[in-house]
Amino acid sequence: MSYVMIEPREGIAWVTLNRPEKLNALNAEVLKELELAFASLEHDDAVGVVVLTGAGEKAFVAGADIAELAKLDTAAARRLALAGQAVFERIASLPKPVIAAVNGFALGGGCELALACHVRVASDNARFGLPEVSLGLIPGYGGTQRLPRLVGQGVALDMILSGEMVPAAEALRMGLVSRVFPQAELLAGAEKVARTMLSRGPLALRSALDAVSQGLEMPLEKGLLFEAALFGLLAATQDMKEGTAAFVEKRPARFQGR
């Protein structure tokens, strides 16, 4: 049985974590399948945007497999953290947009998985949390690093140190997610967001991802120079010529990724 299902559909790859009886909890096998899935999507030219979600209505990912965690010693725990971080970094560095469609609980590793995606949208029953401190641990798949960069240090520390869950409306207010939909409309809403992105220039999307992700690691002055360099490179592309021509001619652009 596959724990990660991929369904390409008209330019969008729908990736579903398929372990609903365990609330899609992450274990070593799920992480391995996730890595293989995103490795294949990176080089699939037919896919322009990825939507990641969880099977069932209760959870996106309810966390790691606690039974596995309980058996870890220091060396094994470090290896697990590094392995999970590597998988999530592959997602974060994918050169095409990845949208997390969070349907229900996104706790622990599930919250960290959502944080690794470029954009997060949620159903109105979604709940986010990093409860690792209640287990005597800290987040190990990037939560202590990505959450503060997204919502700020104070808000992130509140979530991490309390281990409490945050409802969808609060996640929207703090900037953890960008949109909230009624539960029954989540996937349709995520598809609308994805199709909007898919209609844009693919080279521009890739450059925008690079500008934001890499620029955040630079001092502002260097980040601005990096942005200007990418802007200049895009000006020489056929996509830029097509996009500007389409705007002037008041028609939809037909981007070719060149």
C-alpha positions, 0 to 999 in steps of 0.5 A: 500500500502506498502512503503517498498518492500522486494524481496529476491533473491538467498541470497540477499534481495532487499529492495526498498523504494516505494513512487516514487510520493513523490520521496520516501520521508521519513515520519512516516509510511515509517520509521516504515516499514523500521524498520520492514523490517530490523528487519525481515532481521536480523534473516533471515538466507537465506539472506546474503547481503541487497541492499537498493534502491529507486523506480523510476529513480529520487530519492533514498530518496529526504528527509523527508516529509517537510509538516510533519516537518512544524508542529513540536514543540520542543518535537515532533521534538526531538521524531522524531529525536530519532525515525529516529535515532533508525531506522537508527541505526538498519540498521547500526548495522545489522550483514550482509552487507547493500549496498545503491544503490543510484539512483538520489537524496539522500537529508536530511534524504535520505543522512542520510539513505545512511550513515547508510548503510555499503557501498554506490554505486551510479548512475552517476546522483546521488546527495547527500546533507544535506540541513536542514540549509536552513529550519532553522534546522540541520540533525536529523537522524545522519548526523552530526555524521556519515558524519564527521566520514566517510569523515572528519570534514572539508568536512562534515561541508562544506556539512552541513553548505552550504546545497549544493548538491554534485554530484556523481563524487565528492561523489566518490572523497571524499569517500562518495561512493565507486563506481559510475555506469552509471544509467542503470547499477546501480542495476547490479553493486550493485548486483555484489558487493553484490554477491562478498560479499555473496561469502565470509565467513559469520562469517568473514563478521560479524566480519569485520563489528564489527571490523570496527564499534566498533573499530572506537569508541575505541582508536587505541590500544584498537581497535587493541586488539579487531581486534586481538580477533576477528581474533583469534575467527575466526581461530577456525571456520569451515569457516576458515578451509574451506576457507584456504583449498579451497585456497590451493586446488584452488577451490571456498570455500563452507562456512557454517557459522560455 
